[in-house]
Amino acid sequence: MATIRFPARNGLQLTGTLELPAGGSWQATAVFAHCFTCSRNIKAARNVTRALARSGFAVLRFDFTGLGESEGDFADTTFSSNLDDLEDAAAWLTEHLAAPQLLVGHSLGGTAVLAVAERLQSVRAVATLGAPSRPDHVLKQLGEDRERIEETGSAEVELAGRTFRIRRDFIEDARNHDLAERLRRLRRALLVMHAPNDRIVSVDQAQAIFAAALHPKSFISLDNADHLLSSAEDSEYAGGVMAAWASRFLQFQRPEPADGALVRGRTEDRFLCSVQTGRHGLTADEPQAHGGTDMGPDPYQYLASALGACTVMTLNMYARQKKLPVDRVTCGVTHRKVHARDCEDCETREGRLDELTRSISIEGDLSEEQRQRMLEIADRCPVHRTLEGEIRIRSHLSID
């Protein structure tokens, strides 16, 4: 995660956060637009963009002009200026990483990404969260103040517990955008995500967006979520679904297969690492209690997983070869440090040593003799033999 600043066409500096995958290696880029009068640091924005980053995206979320840490006066902004800010954010990504292929927007930010997509040739997919089908839907939040704004030219309005000055230009501009026509010519994959019980933007708005757009399009119901996706479970789920959905439509920069395992980690990310083994991407981390962010298994959990996976593979292979009536094998593995003096069959008698304990469950109509034989076979799995054999680890510095 890095804080960045970039120039907008109005001469002001906008502030954003660039979320990167663990290790900094990304496969595609995206821009996230936050909700009306929100900021880039609202919980939903953080969780969705971090979920996308865990799936290989470099995601730029930023504060629109006059909000959060960006320069400018919110009173001077309109829906049109939001579109300009989005285009300027995409330009920064294009210059410094790669042109964005995915746009994501929450609430009015969702309406904005739908409207700006046609300006950005690189965009292949657009995803919305609780978005209105028209920009002027947001005017309902102004209540009785709307008439006062139209009569006097501007007024201070309380929104979400904060006071903002809204001008007549904002209202007039919101009414001048025909989103339905833009949706018909979107020509990008569309994902509409909405909570059925959203009290701010009703699900009818999502239905209108979905009906106006052409295929390919998808709809995901965020059951039990509220408009702001206040629950981390809801926003993280939304980000994970977006990543899986977008992968069908984007051109990812696929890493070359790695021999063994290739692990990358940035100092500023503390313990968070990306793991590439073959063509498979994984994440490693430490629990929060140990100073990590708990975004992936810790190294010893990967070690336990290797032993457990090898055990299950070996026993299932043995069952197939011997034509045993085995349905499923389950292996639980735990790791702990124990005092050497407490281990009766260990050669080491001083200090502490590592102990891996396997709990093996074999489902099937087997005799006790067959079960005991399979327990003996478990000790023959290659990883088991590696761990109990003599191991040499050789290290050298590579030249980049």
N, C-alpha and C positions, 0 to 999 in steps of 0.2 A: 504494500500500500504506500502510495506516495502522493503528497500534496503538490499540485501543479497550478500554474497561473498562465492564462493565455489571453491575447487581445481580442476583444470583440470589435465589430465594424463601427460601433458607436464611439470608439476610442477608449473605452473603459477596460479594466482588467477583470476577467472572470476567474473564479477559483474553483478548482475541481479536485477530485480524488481519483487516482488511477489505481484500480484494484488489479493486481497481477497474480497469476497462479504461483503456487509455492515454487521457489527456485527461479522465478522470473521468466520462464519459457512459456510463450503463449501460442495458440493455434489460430485464433481469429480475434478481431476487435469488435467492441460494441459501445454504444452510447446509451446512458440511462437518463431519463428526464423525470424530475420529481413532481410532486403534486402542487396544486395552487397554494401559494404563500408558504410552502414548506421549504426545506433546504435539503442539500445533498446528504445530510447526516441523519435524516429521519430513519428510524429503525428499519422500515421496509426497504428503503434504498440501500442501506448497508447490507442487510441480509441477502437481498436478491442479487446484488452485484458480487458479493463474496461467494455465493453459491455458483454463480456463473464462472467466477475465477477458478474455483475448484474444478470446474469442468474444462478448463483450458482457455477461457476467454480473458483478454485484457479489456477491462471495462472502465470507461470514463464516466463518472457521475459528477455533476457540477451544479453550482448555484446559478440560477438565472439572474440577470441584472437586477440589482436592488435587493437581493435576498441573500441570506447566509453571509458568507465572507466575500461575495462579489461586490464590486464597486457599483455605484449608481443609485438612483432614487426609484423605488418601486412605483411611485406615482407616474413616472415617465414611461412605464412599460405597457405593452399591449400583447395580445396573442401573436400578432405579427412579429413583434420584437423577440418573443420567445422562439419563434421559428428561426429568426436570424441567429440568435444565440446558439441554437442547436446546430445550425450549419457551420458556425464558427468553431464549435467544439469538434465537429466531424473533421474540419480542416486541420485542426491541431493534431488529431489522431493520425490523419493521413500523412502529415509531415513528419511526425516523430515515431510512429509505429507502422500502421497500415490503415488504409481506408476502411471505415466500419462496414461490416456486412449485416449487423443486427442492431436494430433500434428497439429500446424498451422504454415504455412510459407508464407512469402511475397517475391515475386520475386525470387532471387537465394535461399533465405531461404525456399521458397516453394519447389524448386528442392531438397534441402537438406533434408527436412522432408520426402519427398517421398523416398529418397535413404536410410535414416537411419531407417525407420519404421520396416524393417525386423529384425533389431537387438533388438527391444524392444517388448517383448512378451506381455506387458501390453496394448499396443496401439490397440485400436479398430477402430479408425477413424482418417483420415488425411484430412485436408483442405488446399487448396492453393489459393493464391491471386496473380494474374499476374505472374505466375511462368513459366520459360522456360521449355521445354520438355527435354533439355539436358544441362548439366553443361557448356559445351563449348560454349553455346550461349552467355555467358557473355563476351567471348573474342572479340565479335564485338565492345564492348565499348572501346577496346584498340586501335582501328583504326590502323593507320600506325605504332604506337609504338610497335605493336605485333612483327613485323619482327625484329625490333631493339632489343627487349627483347630476341628473339630466337637466334639472332646472338651474342649478347654480354653477355647474361646470366641474365641481369637484367636492368631495366631502371625505371626512375621516370615518372609517367603518371598522367595527370590531369583528375580526375573523379568527376563530380558534384561540380566543383569549388574547389576541394582539391587535393593535390598532394600525391600520394601513390607510393611506390616502389614495382614493380611487378617483380617476378623472373621467369625464364624459367620453374622451377618446377611447378609453378602454372598452366601454360599453358599445360604442358604435363599431369599433374594430371587431369585437367578438361576434357581432351580428352579421358582419360582411363575409364570413368564411363559409363556403358551401362544402362541407366535409363529405356529404353523400356523393357528390360528383367526383371528388378526389378518390374516394374509396372504390368507385367503379373503375378507375384507371390506375389503381394502386400497382398492379402487376408485380406484387411481392407476396411471399407466403405470409399469412396472417394468423396469429394466435390471440384469441380474445379470452382473457381470464377475468372472472367476475364473481363476487359473492352474492348468492341469491337474496340474502337479507341485508344487503348494503342499504343503509338509511340515508346516505349522502347522495349517491348516484345509483338509482334503481337499476335492477337487472334488465329492465326494458331498454335501457341505453345500449347495453351490450348486444341485445338482440337486434337492435337497429343497425349497429356496426356490422354485425355478422351478416345480416340480410343484404346490406348494400354492397358488400365486398364479393369479389369473384373468387373461385377456387384457385390455388389451394388455401383453405382456411380451416381452422380448428377452434373449438370452444371447450374450455375447461372450467367447471364450476368449483369455486373455492368455498365449499360448504363450511358453514359456521364461522367464517372469517368476517371481520368488520372492514370498513372502507380503508382504514389506514394499515391494515394487516398488522395490527398491534402484537399479535402472537408471533413469536419467532418461528414456531412450527409452521405457520401458514406462509410466511414470507420465504423461509428456506425451501419449503416444498415448491412454491411458485418458481423460485430460481432454478431448482433442480429440474423441474418439468420443462421450463423454457430451454435449458441447455440441451436436454435430450431431443426436444422437438426441433430446435434450430439445426441440429447436426445433420438432419436430412436435407437441408436446403443450402447450406453454406459450403464454401471451399476452405477446408481446414489445411493448415500447414502441418502435415503429418511428420513427426520426427522419424529419423531413420532408426531401424531396429537396433537396440543396444545389446551387446554381448553381456551376459551376466546381469548386473544391475548398474544403472547410472543414476546417481543421486545428486540433486542440486539444492542449495539452500542459501538464502541471502541473510547476511548478519542481522539486518534490521527486522527480519521475520522471526528472530529468536530460534526456536527449535523446528519450525515448519519447513518441510522439505518436499520436493517432488521426486518421485521414484519412477524411473522408466526401466522396464525389463521387457526385452523384445519390443513388441508394439503396444504394450500395456502400460497405462499411466496410473500410478498410485500416489498416495499422500502419506507422509509420516509426520508425527508430531509427538508432543508430550502432553499429559493431562494438565489441566489448569493448576492443580495442586502442586505441580512440579515446575510451574512457570511457563507452560505452553498454552496453546489455544484449543487443544483437544480436537483438531480437525482431521486427525487420522490416527491409526494405531501407532504405539511407540515401538522402538526397535525390538524390544524383547517380545512384544506381541506378534511382530512379524516372524521372529524366530520360532515362537510357539506355533504360529500358523503353518510354517514350513514343515515342522515335525508332524503336526496333525494332518495336513494335506497328504504328505507322503505316506503316512500310516493308512489313511482311508484308501488311497489309490492302490497300495500294495495288497491290502486285504481284499478289496473288490477284485483285483486281478487274480489273486489266488483262488477266490471263490468261483470265478468264471472258468479258470483252468481245471479245477477239480469238480466242476458242475455241482457245487454245493447250493442248497436252497437258501441263499442269502438275499434278502430284499434291500437292506440298507445298512451301512456302517457309519457310526458317529464316533468321533474322537474329540474329547475335550482335553486341552493341554494347559497346565498352569506352570508358572515359573516362580521360584523364590530362592533367596540366599539362605543357606543353613550352616550351622557350625559343623566343621569337619568332625569334631569329636562325637557328634550325635549320629554320624553315619557309620553303621557297623561294618558295611562291606566296601568302604572307600579306602583307597590307598593313602590319600591325603589325611593327615591326622591333626593338622594345625590350621588355624584361620577359618575362613568361610569358603564355601564352594556353591556352585549352581546346581539346583535340583529342578528337573522337569518331570512333572507327573502327568501321565496319560490316563484318562478314563475312557475305555473303549466299550461301545455298545454295538452289538451285532443282532440285527433283526432277521429272524428266519427260523425255520424248523430244524435246528441243529441239535445234535447230541452234546452232552457235556464234554466228551472226548474231542469232538470237532471244534468246539469253542476254545478249548485249551490249546489245541493245535494252532488255531488262528492267532491266539495270543502270542505263541512262540514265533509265528511268522511276522507279527508286528515288529519284533525286534530286528528283523532282517531288512526293514525298509531302508533305502539308501541314506536318507537324512539321519536316521537313527545311527547307522554305522559311521557316518561322517562325524557326528557329534561325539561318539564314544571312541573314535579313532584318534590317531595322532594328527594334529592340525598345525599347519604352518601358515602364517599370514605374512606376506611380503608386501612392503609399501615402498613407493618411490614417488617423486614429484614429477608430474607431467609438464611438458612445455606447451603452453597455449599458443 
